[in-house]
Amino acid sequence: MHSISKENYLKTVYHSAGGSGEQVATSKLADKLEVSNAATSEMARKLSDAGLVNYARYKGVGLTESGEKIALQVLRRHRLWELFLIEILGMSWGEVHDEAERLEHCTSDTLINKIEEHLEFPKFDPHGSPIPDREGNLPAMPTLIPINQSVAGDTYIISKVVDQSSELINHITSLGIHLNSKIMIVDKLDFDESVRIKIGNEVHSLSKKVSEHIFVSELNNQDKI
């Protein structure tokens, strides 16, 4: 098994590129990993020598086929653990991210395959993210948009929440937002790019930072709140 730092680096490159395979600036990776630019570049050189990333100074970092395979394995373990912790152990979706962060690095393929089988081969984790299968293939995703790209007056379903921050999950949970919640976009404010949403009879304001991490799918007009 690869070191935790290497696995986290590869996973962060994958996340930062949105799974597109594009190059990611080392400064962006440094911010996400909360390490120095020098440390980020040094790790990029090591992983490049190992054939796991493509790295060129001033051009950023991109995953090779081998590097992407490892990143997807880490994501697979993380997302299956999240689902197991919620469905089997009854933990909240705000609790499971940090636990899965630790477990993703010390779980064998044999154990994670058993967990997948016990959960009846799920396609998505509790936050709506796709779970790679044993070969690293991802299920088809519905068309989603972040809430900050939604249209005022339209109704949507919460379909995915980017779950890197337990603080974010706990915040939106306190507002009554859950996966598959039905919401209506009340309005969007240009001056601070916040979005006001209606859930049931409650209206809440989401900051630009929060709304960028919540993804929705649109409902038919007859389903509007």
Order of alpha helices (4+ residues) and beta strands (2+ residues): alpha-alpha-alpha-beta-beta-alpha-alpha-alpha-beta-beta-alpha-beta-beta-beta-alpha-beta
